Amino acid sequence: MSINWTGVFPALTTKFTENDSLDLPMFGTNLDAQVAAGINGAIIGGSLGEASTLELNEKEVLVKYAVERIGKKVPVVMGIAEGSTREAVRQAGLAAKWGAKGLMLLPPMRYRSDHRETVTYFKTVASSTDLPILVYNNPVDYKIEVTLSMFEELIALPNIQAVKESTRDVSNVSRMISAFGDRIKILCGVDTIATEELLMGADGWIGGLVCAFPEETVAIYKLVKAGRIAEALEIHRWFLPLLELDIHAKLVQNIKLAESLVGLGTEYVRAPRLPLAGAEREHVLSVINTALAVRPLLPDYASLAV
């Protein structure tokens, strides 16, 4: 089994109702908007999806719903972020059963594993499934870096195919390409530097603000890959104040507020998170509304063959 790990893959938020249950109608509205904009895959149950607060049965509902609604158009990828290897293996099996076409696999949670433990963890999960795997490399937030020497061992497994590159070091794209060519597809996982990493050769973008602005995100990706750099940069510079809402402890609340303002979501989050309030909310509202007031007219990016 394989996924074409190129293009835009939104790390989708989980929509909740005021009563803290899953809001599937709003989730469906957002899924439809993402596909209409031209995304290449959808990630369910990542950190932006508040995965740490989801019950396993809710994760099942979300994956099955997404597979049913958009799975014939784009692959649905399920996130796995667990503290035990055994549970990660179990969820990999469930993901396949539920219809997911790939996995986004984080290093072990809570315990800071060393080189040998980290490699063994990824290899054990990958060996338990035929699903293609995207390794999430985010040492800033999760304190474990998947190094080049680790990847040298991991590429022995054919279903370890891609990396969500979130080291926040743009030069890591060049390091990965120099070391592995196109063996590991590279998808930028940090909104603010995605354009730069695409210019340096990254294959795709796993976005956060794409949840509220799918067309602008896909347009930047396609324009860069088509060599229309000036047009991509014009959109990027408009987008940057919004993209900065992604690199914040309250990125979930920030992005959900943006989704609510464009009709693609609501502000409801699951405790212990709370919706933004007071001066903090007013600041984020100002950023979003300022951008919306001068939202650019996009070129015909959909027709670009990249």
C-alpha positions in Angstrom: 0.0 0.0 0.0 1.3 3.5 -0.8 0.3 7.1 -0.6 1.5 9.9 -2.8 3.0 12.0 -0.1 2.9 15.3 -2.0 0.7 18.4 -1.8 -1.4 19.7 1.0 -2.5 17.6 3.9 -4.6 19.5 6.5 -4.2 18.4 10.1 -7.9 18.7 10.8 -9.4 20.1 13.9 -12.1 18.1 15.7 -15.4 19.8 15.7 -17.4 19.7 18.9 -20.9 20.9 19.8 -21.7 23.1 22.8 -22.4 19.9 24.7 -19.0 18.5 24.1 -20.0 15.8 21.6 -18.7 15.4 18.1 -20.1 17.8 15.6 -20.2 15.7 12.5 -22.2 18.0 10.3 -19.7 20.8 10.8 -16.8 18.3 10.4 -18.4 17.3 7.0 -18.7 21.0 5.9 -15.0 21.4 6.5 -14.0 18.2 4.8 -16.0 19.2 1.7 -14.3 22.6 1.6 -10.9 21.0 1.9 -11.5 18.6 -1.0 -13.1 21.4 -3.1 -9.9 23.5 -2.6 -7.7 20.7 -3.9 -6.1 19.1 -0.9 -4.2 15.8 -1.4 -5.0 14.0 1.8 -6.5 14.6 5.3 -5.1 13.9 8.7 -7.4 12.9 11.5 -6.5 12.8 15.2 -3.3 14.9 15.3 -2.5 17.3 18.1 -4.5 20.1 16.3 -7.3 17.6 16.3 -7.2 17.5 20.2 -6.3 13.8 20.0 -5.1 13.7 23.6 -8.7 14.4 24.7 -10.4 12.1 22.3 -11.8 8.7 23.4 -10.9 5.8 21.1 -14.5 5.3 20.0 -14.6 9.0 19.0 -11.5 8.6 16.9 -13.2 5.6 15.2 -16.2 7.7 14.4 -14.1 10.5 12.9 -12.0 8.2 10.8 -14.9 6.2 9.5 -16.9 9.4 8.8 -14.0 11.0 6.8 -13.4 7.8 4.9 -17.0 7.6 3.9 -17.3 11.2 3.0 -14.0 11.9 1.2 -12.1 8.6 1.1 -12.7 8.0 -2.6 -11.1 11.3 -3.4 -8.2 11.7 -1.1 -6.5 9.3 1.4 -7.4 9.6 5.1 -4.4 9.4 7.4 -4.9 8.7 11.2 -2.6 10.1 13.8 -1.1 7.9 16.5 0.5 9.5 19.6 0.7 7.0 22.4 2.9 6.3 25.4 3.2 2.6 24.9 4.4 0.7 21.8 1.7 -1.9 22.4 -1.1 0.7 22.2 0.4 2.2 19.1 0.5 -1.2 17.4 -3.1 -1.8 18.4 -4.2 1.5 17.0 -2.3 0.9 13.8 -4.4 -2.2 13.3 -7.6 -0.4 14.1 -6.8 2.4 11.6 -6.6 -0.2 8.8 -9.8 -1.8 9.9 -11.6 1.6 10.0 -10.4 2.4 6.4 -7.5 4.8 7.0 -5.0 4.6 4.2 -2.0 5.8 6.2 -0.6 6.7 9.6 1.0 9.8 11.1 3.2 8.3 13.8 4.6 10.4 16.6 7.5 9.2 18.9 6.6 7.8 22.3 4.7 10.2 24.4 5.7 11.3 27.9 8.8 9.2 28.1 11.9 10.7 26.3 13.2 7.7 24.5 16.8 7.5 23.3 18.1 6.6 19.8 17.8 2.8 20.2 14.3 3.0 21.9 13.0 5.5 19.3 14.1 3.5 16.3 12.7 0.3 17.9 9.4 2.0 18.6 9.0 3.1 15.0 10.2 -0.2 13.5 7.9 -2.2 15.8 4.8 -0.2 14.8 5.7 -0.1 11.1 6.3 -3.9 11.1 2.9 -4.5 12.5 1.0 -2.9 9.6 1.0 -2.6 5.8 -0.2 1.0 6.0 2.3 3.7 4.8 3.7 5.8 7.6 4.5 9.5 8.0 7.0 10.1 10.8 6.2 13.2 12.8 9.5 14.9 13.7 8.8 17.7 16.2 11.6 17.9 18.8 10.4 21.4 19.8 7.1 20.2 21.2 7.8 16.5 21.9 11.5 16.6 22.9 12.5 13.7 20.7 14.3 14.4 17.5 14.2 11.8 14.7 17.8 12.3 13.5 19.3 11.5 10.1 21.1 8.5 11.7 17.7 7.3 12.9 16.2 7.7 9.5 19.2 5.7 8.0 17.8 2.7 10.1 14.1 3.4 9.5 14.3 3.5 5.7 14.9 -0.3 5.8 11.2 -0.6 6.3 9.4 0.2 3.0 6.2 1.6 4.6 8.1 4.3 6.4 7.7 6.7 3.6 7.6 10.4 4.7 8.3 12.8 7.4 6.3 15.7 8.9 9.3 18.1 9.2 8.7 20.2 12.2 12.2 20.8 13.5 11.7 24.5 12.5 15.1 24.3 10.8 14.6 25.1 7.1 18.0 23.7 6.3 16.9 20.2 7.5 15.0 19.9 4.2 18.4 20.0 2.3 20.0 17.6 4.8 17.2 15.1 4.3 17.3 15.4 0.5 21.1 15.1 0.4 21.0 12.1 2.6 18.1 10.2 1.2 17.1 11.7 -2.2 13.4 11.1 -2.7 13.3 8.0 -0.5 11.7 10.0 2.3 9.1 12.5 1.2 9.3 15.7 3.2 6.1 17.6 4.2 6.6 20.8 6.2 4.6 20.8 9.5 5.2 24.4 10.5 2.9 26.9 8.8 5.2 30.0 9.0 8.0 28.4 7.1 6.1 26.2 4.7 6.7 28.4 1.7 10.4 28.5 2.4 10.6 24.7 2.8 8.7 24.2 -0.4 11.2 26.4 -2.2 14.0 24.3 -0.8 12.5 21.1 -2.2 9.9 19.9 0.4 7.2 17.7 -1.2 4.2 19.0 0.7 2.7 20.9 3.5 0.8 19.6 6.5 -1.1 22.7 7.5 -3.0 24.1 10.4 -4.5 27.4 9.1 -5.5 25.4 6.0 -8.4 24.3 8.2 -9.8 27.8 7.8 -8.1 28.9 4.5 -7.8 25.8 2.3 -7.8 27.6 -1.0 -5.0 30.0 -0.1 -2.9 27.1 1.3 -3.3 24.9 -1.8 -2.7 28.0 -4.1 0.7 28.7 -2.5 1.7 25.0 -2.8 0.7 24.8 -6.5 2.2 28.1 -7.4 5.5 27.3 -5.9 5.7 23.9 -7.6 4.7 25.5 -10.9 7.6 28.0 -10.6 5.2 31.0 -10.2 7.2 32.2 -7.1 6.2 35.9 -7.1 2.5 35.0 -7.0 3.1 32.5 -4.3 5.0 35.0 -2.2 2.3 37.7 -2.6 -0.2 35.3 -1.0 2.3 34.1 1.6 3.0 37.6 2.8 -0.7 38.3 3.2 -1.1 34.9 5.0 1.9 35.2 7.4 0.1 37.0 10.3 -2.5 34.2 10.2 0.1 31.5 9.9 1.8 32.7 13.0 -1.4 31.7 14.9 -0.2 28.1 14.4 3.1 28.5 16.4 1.4 29.2 19.7 0.4 27.1 22.7 -3.2 28.0 21.9 -3.0 27.1 18.2 -6.2 25.0 18.5 -8.2 27.9 19.9 -6.7 30.3 17.4 -7.4 28.1 14.4 -10.9 27.2 15.6 -11.7 30.9 16.0 -10.6 31.5 12.4 -12.7 28.5 11.2 -15.7 30.0 12.9 -15.3 33.4 11.2 -15.2 31.8 7.7 -18.0 29.4 8.3 -15.9 26.2 8.4 -16.1 25.4 12.1 -16.9 26.6 15.6 -15.0 27.8 18.6 -15.9 24.8 20.8 -12.9 23.0 22.3 -12.6 20.2 24.8 -11.5 20.9 28.4 -9.0 21.5 29.8 -8.8 23.8 26.8 -11.2 26.8 26.9 -12.2 29.1 24.1 -10.2 32.4 23.9 -11.5 35.2 26.0 -10.9 38.8 26.9 -7.9 40.7 25.5 -6.4 37.5 24.1 -9.4 36.8 22.0 -9.6 40.4 20.8 -6.0 40.2 19.6 -6.6 37.0 17.6 -9.8 38.4 16.2 -8.0 41.5 15.1 -5.4 39.5 13.3 -8.0 37.4 11.5 -10.3 40.3 10.7 -7.5 42.4 9.4 -6.5 39.6 7.0 -10.1 39.0 5.9 -10.5 42.6 5.0 -7.8 42.4 2.4 -8.1 38.7 1.4 -6.4 38.3 -1.9 -8.1 37.3 -5.2 -6.4 34.1 -6.1 -5.2 33.1 -9.5 -6.5 30.1 -11.2 -4.3 27.7 -9.3 -6.6 24.7 -9.6 -5.7 24.2 -13.3 -2.0 24.0 -12.6 -0.5 20.5 -13.2 2.1 19.9 -10.5 
